[in-house]
Amino acid sequence: VSTQSTWGSMADPGKRVAQSTGESIKAEVQKIGGAFTLAKKPQFLQDRLAIWQELYEQQQKALQEKEKKEIDIILKDGKVLKGKAFETTPLEIAKKISKKLAENVVVSRVQYLTAQETANLVDVDMEDADAHNGEGVLWDLSRPLEGDCKIELLDFSDPAGNLVFWHSSAHILGQVLENEFGGFLCIGPPLQRGFYYDIYIGNHTFSPNQFPEIEKAYLDAVKEGQQFQRLLLTKEQALRLFQHNPFKQQLISNKIPEGGMTSAYRCGNLIDLCTGPHLPSTDRAKAFKVLKASSAYWLGKVGNDDLQRVYGITFPSQKQLDEWVKLQEEIEKRDHKNVGLQQQLFMFQNLSPGVAFFFPHGAAIYNRLIDFIRKQYKARGFSEVITPNMYNSQLWMVSGHWEKYKEDMFILNVEKADFGLKPMNCPGHCLMFDMIQRSYRELPIRYADFGVLHRNEISGALSGLTRVRRFQQDDAHIFCRPDQIEAEVMSALEFLRYVYEIFGFEFSLGLSTKPDNAIGEPELWEKAEAALAEALNKFGRPWKINPKDGAFYGPKIDVKLFDAMKREFQCGTIQLDFNLPIRFNLQYRSAEEEEEEKSSDKKIVLKDKDEEAALQNPADPGSASHHSKEGHEKKYEVGHHHLKQGFQRPVIIHRAILGSVERFTAICCEHFGGKWPFWLSPRQAVVVPVSEKHIDFAESIYVRLKMEGYSVEIDRTNFTLNKKIRNAQLHQYNYVLVVGEEEKKLQKVDVRERDKSDRLGKMSIQELLALFASKQPPEAPIEKEAWAKAFFAPEEKGQAPVVGEQEAEFNALNEELKLKTFLNGDGLEHGARDDEIYAKIGSATIDSGRFPNLYRWQRLLGKVKGSV
């Protein structure tokens, strides 16, 4: 399972740049920018514009000659409008619907009902929003429609509209940078939040003092309402158009094949390679702010030309930008790196870059997260396993990771053999599944693993706890039959909902279907996608289809989590995998095979003689055996494996809820703003003695709470009581327990709760423990179901243990009876209080393991009253 980085999934648009261009251009490290002098509106801008106008006029003339046949344009609500091919634009359709819609719409999504003759364009910069987004293609509002189609009009609130808006804004920023500084533009993609543009300006750099100048020039371009124009280009035309820019020349020469085509867009005097789509005009991106400037390398390669990268963000209105700026200030305050430093949770050190050092308070959070998930595993049928940290490269070759991800692994040479630290757990779990011959009756098998993982992230990508080189996941792999997929996915979705609701996270779901490079039988894909869809329907939450966005090895459910600031994260994952069972030749005996064996003494017949020989000699490297004879071990080899007669392949479900525990800790830091819920808090309580003479009593309270498993501390400073309480509040302790002369006499503590002005009052230790017990996460429905099925002795009347409020009461009574025989008075003999409470709970089921003192009291009272 991969939830920290983009392995096996699409990176965000900003990260696609380095991945794509770096792989496609196999150039040696070199500098191509040359000598440079800053200049406003250099001559090459006018030369380039003249070439554009010549080519654009030719394109427009060709467009006018196209047949303007009548077409049907189907709106999202099913209404059909008439239009003309190569004339009617999506913006004209929006105007027919309403003026307000036409003002707010950003881009259209068009699904043509018949195949269109369109050029196969090369996305030279790989900077664009995914044009094939959802069902259909994203289409410029000002670009004429070409045939009968379904059309959807998207505004800024739509994720696709977001990216198009910010991509167009990047072009406006590029225009400003060229005009004001005369540099060579490189790449300018949209990001998940905003955009940037890289520009070559020699040895010059940008400083914050220049940001107002850039912002003013940007807004001037906005006021002009410049139209975005689109132009198709041959490779030769592109080279001519960008003859003054060595960076664009390199991209064009390396990425466009002979005879190939690309496209470019213009706004004002800015012309850039781009497949679009874009806004109809610059006046829609009204509010702009420069966020920062930094250095970058051309193509992300150290040693290449130094570039300047300017980040920005835009919104349709100034109000939206102001709200965003205010939100960023709150995000900055909540930044997990700041919270981690203030609360002494974790640190980083250059002697081990990308690896977190967790202090005791941070380790408390980390361990509670793991224990929280581990507790759920008991009721959900998962078996926790421990697997090696390092494997011979042969394993990674069999799994396919050596070919795809070797550069992102830590490789060690041990006794002249290559080994790799594991970046994921799934191959090791495949080995464990394959150790013995499996029966269909054993499935599903659910392996859970909190093992340490290592990924060799580049240093520039490291970022606090969100992107690290060493981490752990709540990783699980479910080996199941195809007919079990729906039930297992339903269970995983329920698990995910329970966990995210505990943390107060909202989440969205999407079904990513078969991509073009899929492996496996089409029928299996269809059944798997149908099972996932059915599980999502039964789950009862809205979901959408992400066409062709599944992994090559199976469809998946994309889970996007939203924190308190409505930011989106990918933590959980539910992915089907048909690939690893094939690569590791995983098999299980089918029901039909076992039934046939019961009714016959015949030996199992294999598909070919080679497999029969392999069974007789499991040490043979080509063996397909699923047995391990004593003294021998199965050899795993890359290549095709036969499925034995009477056997079937399992499907693997990769499942994570938290994902990387490090990253989830960072998300929680910012989601809660350092105000941790009690059950997760590293500072659950602090005992505050009024003076030195109360230290001994405070110490006894501290020790008791510590032994009960709570994160508690004691304030031994000489500050005044008010100062101690104020410090406790600043350190975000959930409860402040004050003890003075009166509390010592009453054997109680005075309780204050974080963020509440009123004191909770004085509590006995039993009452305090009952309060703390009530702050634990509620049991999941599946846990309650498990307790309902559990066996209880006859005297327990077959009832399940108590939960909720009654459990808290039982905890308090159990604590009180630790040093007493009865509840009444001094506890030496039973009295009115015992009779009162026995009348309420005398016939209840009391678990002797969980409440031993209360159970003893109940049995003793029963004998006294003659009921036992």
N, C-alpha and C positions, 0 to 999 in steps of 0.2 A: 504494500500500500504506500502510495506517495502523496503526502499532503503538505510537506514543507515546500518543495520546489516544484518545477513544472515537468518533471519526468513523466513521460507517457501522456501528457495533456498539453493543451495549447497554452502558451505563455500569454501574458497580457500584451496589448499592442506595442507598448513601449519596449518590452523585452524582446519582441520578435526581431527588432532591428539588428542587434548584434548577432543573434543566432543565425538569421538568414544570410545577411551580407557577409558575415565572417566565413560561412561555409561555402558560399557560392563563388567568392573571389579568392582564388588560391594565390594571391600575389605575395611576393616576398615583402618583408618589412621594408618600407621605403618612405621617403618624404617626397611629395609631389606638389606641394603648395607653392614653393618658391618664395622669392623676395616679395614683400608686401608693404604698401604704404596706405594708410587710412585716407579715404576720400569720400566726399558726399556725392551721390548720384554719378558714379563713374560712367564713362562713355559706353562701356559694353552693354549697359542696360538699354540704351537707345538702339544699338545695333541689334540686340536680341529681339527687341520689340518689333523692329522692322521686318525681321525674318518671320516672326509669329504672324503679323498681319498679312503677309503674303500667303503663308500656308493656310491661315484661317479662312481667308476669302475663298481659296480653292475648295476647302471643305464645305463652306456654306453654299457655294454654287452647286456642288454635288448633291447636297441635301435638298436643295430646291428642286432638283430633277427627279427626286424619289417620287414614286406613285403615292398620292395622298388618298388611299382607299379608306372607306368608313370602317371603324373598329368599335367593338364593344368594350367598355371599361366598367368592370364590376367592382363596386365599393365593398367595404368590409361588411356592411349590413345587407348585402345582396342586391342592392339597387344597381341598375344598369344605366350608364350614361353613354351617349354616342360621342365619338371623336373621330379625328382623322390621323392616320399613321403619318409619322415624321412631321407632324404639325402640332397636335394637341400635347400640352405638357401637363405634368402632375400639378404644377402651381395653378394652371387654369382650372383644373378640376377642383382644387381647394377653394378657389374664388367663387365657383358656382355653388359650393356648399354653404360657406359663410365667410364673411370678411375677417372675422376674428381667427378662424381656422387658418386662413391664408397668411395671416400675420405671424402666427405661432408655429406653423409647420416648419420642420427642418429638412426632412428628406422623405422620400417615398420608398416603399418596398413593393416591387412589381413582380408578379408571377405570370409569365406569358403562357397562354393556353396552347400555343403551337410553337414549334422550334423557330428561332430567329437566326438570321445570318449575321452573326456577330464576330468581330475579330477576337482572336485569342491573345489578349494583351499580356505583356510581361510587366509585373509589378516591380519595377527596377529598384526602388528604395525599400520595398517591403514595409512602408510606413503607414499604410492606409488601414482604415477600419475595414473589417472583413466585409467585402461587398456582398458575398453570398451569405447573408445573415438571416437565419430562419428560412421559411419556405419562400423562395424567390430571391431577387437580387436588389440591393439598395441602388436607388436611381435618383440622379439629380432632379430637383424640382423644375429646373429650366430646360431639361433635356427632353425632346419630343419622344413620345411613346411610339413603338414600332409595330404593334399588333394587338389582337384581342388579349386582354389581360385582366387579372385581379390586382387591385391596388389598395395599399394601406398607407395612410398619411401619418407620419411619426413626428412628434414634437420633442422638445428638449428633455422631457421627463423619461422618454424611452431610452434604454441603454444604447441602442444603435444611434438614436438621435443625438445623444450625448457625445459619442465618439466623432460623428460627422461634424457637429458644432465645433468641437475642440480641434479637429483636424483642419477645418477651414480657418479657425483662429490662428493656428500655427502658420498657415500661409500668409496671413496678414502680418504676423510677427516677422516672418522671413522677408517680406517686402520692406518693412521698417529697417531691419538690420542691413539689408543691401543698400538702401537709399542713404542711411545715416553713416555707415561705416565702410561701404564699398567692398565688403568681404565676399568670399565664395561660399554660397550655401551648400550644405551637405545633406543632412537628413533631418526631418521635422515631423515626428509622429504624435498622434494623440496618446494620452495615458489614461489610466483609470480615473485620475483626477487632474485634468488640465492637459498640458502639452509642453514640448520644448522644441527648439531649433538649434542645430549645430552649425557653426559658421567658422570659416578659416579667416583669421585676421592677423596672420603672422605671429609675431611675438607679443602682440597687444592682448590685453585682458579687459574684461568688464568689471566695473565696480558698482556698488549700490548708488553711488552719486549719479550714475548715468541712467538709473531706472526711470526717474521722472521724464527725462528726455525721450526715452523709448516709449513710455506710456502716452505722452502727448502726441508723438508722431503716429502711434497706433490709432488713437482716437480720431486724428485727422483723416486717416484712411477710412475709418468707419463712417464718418460724417459724409464722405464723398459717395457712399453707397455704390462702390465699385462692383460691377457684375463679374461673377465667376464664369469663365469661358473654358470649354473643353475642346481639345484638339488631339486627333489620332496622328501618330508619327511612325514612319518607318525608322529603322535603325540609322540609316543615312541622314534622314531629316533631323533626328534627335541629336546626332553628333554635330550637325551644322548649327542647330539652335543653341547648343550648349558648348560651343567651341571655345568660349572664354573661361570655362570652369573645369579645371583638371579633375576634380572629384567626380562630377557628373560624367565626364568623358570616360573615366575608369569604370564606373557603374554600367554605362551604356555598352562599352566595348566588351565587358566580361559577362554581362547577364542577358543581353538580347542576342539570340542566334541570328545568323544571316537569314534574311527574309522575314524575320520576326517584327512585331510591332509593339509599341507601347503608347502611352498617352501622357499629356501634360495639361496643366490648368494655368489660367492667368487671372489675376486680380490686380488692377492698376498696372504698374510696370513690372510686377512680380510674375515670373514664369517659372514653373517647376514641374519636374517629372512627377506624375501622380496618376493613379487609376481612379481616384475619387471614391464616392461622390462628395459634393460640396454644397454649401449654402447657395442660394441664388444670388446673394449680394452681401457685401461686407457690413451693411448697416444693421444686420441682425445680431451681430456680436458686440452689443453696445457697451458692456462694462468689462474692463480689462485691468489686470494687475500683474506686474512682474513679480515673480516669487523669489527667484534667486538666479545666480550665474555661477557656473563652475567650469572646470576643464574636462576635456574628454580626448580620447584618441580616435583618429580616423579608423573606422571599422572595428573599434574596440581593441586594437592591437598596440601593445607597448612598443614604442620605437617609430610608429607612424606619426604623421603630422599631429601637432597639438591643435585642438579645436576649442572654441569657446561655446559653451552650451547655456542658453538662456531659457529658463522655465517660466511659464505663465499660466494664467487661468482666466477664462471669460465666462460671462453669463448673459442671458437675454436682457437683464435689467440691473441697475445699480443696487436696488434693494436686495436682490438675490446675492450679489457679490458681497454686500455689507454683512448679510447674514452668514455667508460662508466664512468671511474673515473672522467674525465673532466666534464661530464654531471652531476655527483653527486655533484661536487663542485658548479655548477650553481643551482642545486636543493636546496642545503643547503642555498645558498644566498636567494633563493626565498621562503624558508620554511615559511608557513603561520604563524607559531608561532613567527618567527623573524619579519616578516612584521607587524603582529598585534601589537607587542611590539614597534617597531620603529615608526609606524604611529598612535599609541594609538587608536587601533580599538577595542580590547577586552582584557580581562584578565580572569584568573581562580584563585580560592581561595579554600583552603582546607576546609573551613567551608561549602562549597557547592560543593563537588568534582564532576567533570563531567558536570558542568553547567557553561555556559559562561556568563560573565558580558560584555555587549557591551557598550563601551563609545559612546559619541555622533557621532563621525565619523564612528564608526562601525555600529551604529544603522542606520545611513543614508544609508549605503550600503544595510543593511538588509531590510530596508523598501522599498528601490528602487527596489530590486529584487521582493519583494511581489507585489508592485504596478505595475511593468512591467507585471507580470503574470495576475494580476487582470484586467488590461486594456484589455488584450486579451480575458478574459472571456466574456466581453460585446459583442464582435462580434462573439464568438464561442458558445453562447447559454448555458453557465454555470450559475448556480444560487449559489451564495455563501451562506453558512449556518454556524451557530454557534452551536456547540454541547457541552455537559458537559465534564468536565475533569475527572470525577470519576463516576463509575458505580458499582452497586451491582454485586457481583460475579455471580449471576444468568445469567446475560447477557453474561459473558465470558464463562460460562458453555454451554449456547446455541450455541455460536459462535464456541466453540471448543478450544478457547485460554487458558482457565483455565487448561485444561488437558495438552496441549502442551507447554505453555509458562508461566505458573504461576511463576516459579522460576525467570523469567526475568521481572516480573512486580513488581511495588511498591504496596504492600497490606496494607490497613488500616482497623482497626476494629472500626466500628461506630455503637454504640448502639447494640452491640453484634452481628453485621452482618459484613461479609467481603466485602470490597469494593476494587476496583483496579483502580489506575490511568491509563487512557487509553494509550496503546502503539500504537494504530492505530485507524483510524476513521470509518472504514467500518461497524462495528456492529451498531454504532449509526446512520449511514445513512440508514441502513436496517430498524431501528425502524421508522425513518421519512417516508420512502417509504410506510411502512405498516400502517400508521396512518389512511388512508382512502382507500376505495375500488378504485383500479386503472383500467383505461380502456386502451386498446391497443392504443387508439388515443393519450394518454398523453405521450407515450414513443417516443423517449428516454427522460428520466429525468436525468439531469446532476447536481449532487451536488458537489460543491467545498468547501474545508474546510482548513483554515490555523491554525486550533486549535493546542494548545500546546500538545505535546506527551511526555511521559516518559517511558524510558526503563532502567531496572536495570542492566546495563552493569557491568561486574566485573571490579574492580579497575584496574587490570593489562591490560585490553583492552582499557581503556580510552586513547585518544590521540588527544590533541588539539581540534579543531572543527570537526575533521573527525570521531570521535567516542565519543559521549556525552550521557548524561542521560536525558537531556531535550532539545527538539528541535521542530521545526515546519516544515511542508512539504507543497508543493503546491499539496495537496492531492485532488483527485477527484474520484468519483464513478459514473459511467454511468449505469443506469438501462435501458436495451433495450430489444427488441424482437430479437430472433435468426436471423431473416432476416435483421436486422439493424447492425449486427456485422461488416460486411465489411465496410460500410460507416463510422461508428464510428471509426474504427481502422484507416482508411484512413485519417480521420480528425485529429486523434491523432498524426499520423506520420507527417502530414504536420505541425502541431503545433510544434512538436519536432524539425523538420528541421529548421523552422523559428527561434526558440529560439537559437538553437546551432550555427546557422550561424551568429547570432548577436554577439555572444561571440567569434567566430572564432574557434569553436571546430569541429573536425572531429568526425564521429561516424560510428559504424558498427552495423549490424542488424542480428539477428538469430531467427529462429522459433523453440521453444522448444516444442516438441510433447508429446503425452500421455505416462505417466510413468506406470510402472507395478502396482502401488498402486492407480490408478486413480479411482475416483468415477464418477457416472453419466452414462447415456446410451451411448453405443458405437456409435450409429448413431449421437448423438449430438456432440460428440467429432470429428467425421469425418467431419461433416458440419462446425464446428467451426474452425478446422484446415484448411479446404479448404478455408473458408472465410478469415482467416489470411494470407494464402499463396497468395490468389488472391489480397488482399490489398497490400501486399509486392511487388507483381509483378507490379501492377499498379503504385506503388510509384516510381518505376524506379531506385532504388539503389540496388547494389549487396546484397544478403543475403544468409545465409546458414541454413541448418537444424541441430538442436541439438536433435538427436533421444532420446526419453524417458526422456528428461530433463525438461519437463513441471512440474508445480506444481500438486499435487494430485487433486486439485479442478478445473484445467482447463489449456489449453495451454497458452503460453505467447510469447511475442516478447521480446527477450533480446536486450537491447540497451547498447552498450559500447562506452563510450566517450573518446576521446584522446585529451590531452592538448598540449600546445606548446612544451613540452618535450617528446611527444609521449607516455606518460604514460596513462594507461587504468583505467577508472573509470566506475562504474555502478551507474548512477544517475536516468535516466528516466526508466520507466517501463510501459508496456501495458500488463495486465494480464486478462484473462477471468476467471470467477469464476462461477461454477455451484453449489458449495457447500453451500455458505451462503444463496442463495435463498431457498434451501431445508431446511436448519437448521432453518431459520426464517419463513418458510412456506410462502414465498412471492408469490403473485399471481396477475394476472391482467385479466380482462374480455377480451376474444378473440373477434375478428371481427365477427366470425360466431355466437357467443352467442348474441352479441348485435343486429345483423340482425334478429335473430330468435325472440328475445324479442320484436322487433318492429312489427313483423308480427303476434304476438301471445300474448294473455293475460295470458298465463300459467305462473305459479310460477316457478322459477328456481328449478330444481330437483337436489339434492345433491347425492353424490355417496353412502352414507349410512346414517342410522338413527342417528348415533352418531354425524355426522357433522351437521345435521339439528337441533339436540338438542343443539349443541354448538352454533349455530347461535342465538338460542332463549335465551341462557344464556352465554353471552360473558365473564362473570366473572369466568366461569368454567376453571380450570387450563388446561384441555385438549382441550380447544376451538381452532377451526381452523378458527375462524371468522376473517374477514378483516374489520369489522365495529367496531366502538367503540360507544356503546350506552351511552347516557348521564349518568354520574355518575359511569360508569364502565370503566375498562381498560383491554385490552387484556393481558392475561397471557402467558408468553413464557416458554415453557418446552422443555427439551431435549427429543428427541424421533422421531418416524416416523410421518410424517404429510401427510394427504391425499390431493390430488389436487381436488378442487371442479369441478364438471361438468361444462363445458363451460369456464373454466379458464385455463390459462397457466402460466408457471413460467418465470420470466425475467432472463436474463443473466446479471451479473454484470461485468463491465470492470473497473479494478483498473488502474488508470492512474496518473503518475507523470512525470514532465519534469525536474524540478530542483532536485526533491527528497528532502532530508533534506536541509533546507536553510542554516543551520550552515555549513554542509559539502560542499555545493556548494560555499559558501563564501570562505572556505579554498581553494577549487580548483581554484577559480578565483584569490585569492591572489597569488598563485604560478604560474598560467597561465600567468597573466599579470605582475608578478614580482613586484607588488606594484605600477605599472604605470597604474592606472585605466583609462578606457575610460571616456570621459567627462560626459556622461549621468549617469554613475554609480559612479563617483568619489565622495569621501567625502570631497575633497578639489578642488572644481571646479575653484575657482579664489581667488586671494588675491589682495586687493587694497593697493598699496604702495605709501604713500605720500613722496615727496622728502624731506620735512622738516616739522617742527611743524606748520608752518603757512598755510600748505595745508591740515591739518587734517580735517577741517570742510568740505571742498569739497570732500575729500576722504570718510568722513562719509556719505555724501549724496549719493554717488555712492554705497557704501556698503549697506545702508538701502534699496535703490531701488532694487538692485539685490537680497537681502534677501527676500524682499516682493514679488519678482517675483518667489520665490521658489528655488533659487539656493544656493548651499553650498559655501558661500563666507566669507572671513575673512578680517580683516584690520590689517596691521602691524604698531603698535604704538611705536615700539622700537626706540632708538636713534642711531641705527647703520647707517653707510654710505649707500647710495643708492645701491652701488655695493654689499655690504654685505647683504642687504635686499633681493635683487634679487637672490643672491646665495643661501640664506636660503630657499627662496620660491622654487627654483629648487630642492634642497635637500629634501624638504618635498613633492615633486611631485604634486605641484599645476598645474592644466592644463593650466591656464592663469595667467599672472602677469600683473596687471593693474596699471601703474605708472601715478601719477598725480602730476604736478608741476605748476609753474606759468603760463606757456604757455597753458597747458591743462585746467587750471581753467578759463583762459581768453576765450578759444575756446569752453568751456563746453564739452570737450572730454577727453578720456583716451588714454594713449599710451599702446598698447597691445603687449605682448610677449607671445608666445606659448611654452609649454614645449618641450624640445628636439629639438627646432629649433633655429638656431643661428641668423637668420634674424628676426627683429621685424616686426609685422604685420602692424604697423603704428598707426596713431591716428584715433579713431572711436568715433562717437557720441553714446549716450546711445542706440538709436534706432538701429544703425548699430551693436552694440555689442549684443543686444538682438536677432537680426536677426541671427548673427553668432552662438550664443548659441542654438537658436531654430534649426538650421541646423545640430547640433550635436546629436540630439535625434535619437533613433532607427527608421528606416524607417517603415512605416505601412506595415503590413502583407497583402498579397493578399486578405485574407478573410475580412480584415477591409475595404479595398477599395470596395469590393463587397457589404459590408453592407452599406457604404455611398451611393453607387449607387442605392440601394433600398430604401433609406430613403426619407421621404416626405419633400418637400420644397414648400413654399407658391408660388402662381402664379407669383408674381412679381419677384421671384427668378428664373423663367423660368425653373423650374424643374431640374436645374443642381446640381451636387454634389459639395461639398466644394472643394476648391483647396487644393493641397498637394504639397510636395516637395519644389522646388525652389520658386514657386509662393507663397506658404504659408509663407516662410521666408520673402519674399518681403512684403506681406500683414501684417505680424507681425510688421515689421519695420515701415511701414506707419501708422499702428494703434497706435504704441507707440508715433510717432512724433505728431500725432493729439490729444494726450491727453490734451495738453495745448494750442492747436491752432485750429482755425476754418478752415483755409485754409493752404495749403502747401507752398504757395508763401511767400517769405519775412518774415515779422513778424507774418503772419497768420491772419491778420485782414481783408484782402480782397483777392479774388482770383486773380491769375495772370498766367503768362506763364507756371510756373511749374505745376500748377493745370491743365491747359489745356493739357499739354504734357502727364501727367499721366492718366488723364481722357480718353484721346484718346486710351490709352492702356487697361485700365481696367474698363471703364465706363459701359460696357455691361456685365461684369463678375458677377457671383454669389458671393456675399459677405455675409457670415454668420453673422447676427447681434449679435448672442450670442458670437461668437469667436472674431469678429473684430468690436465692437460697434462704435468706433470712425471713422474707415474707412467707415463703413456702413452709418453713419450720414453724413460724407463728400460726399459720392457718391450721396446720396439722395438730399443733398443741391445743389451740382453742377448740378444735373439733373434738378432741378427747375430753377436754374439760366439760364441753356441752353435751357429750355423749353421741355426737353425730358421726364420729369416726371410731 
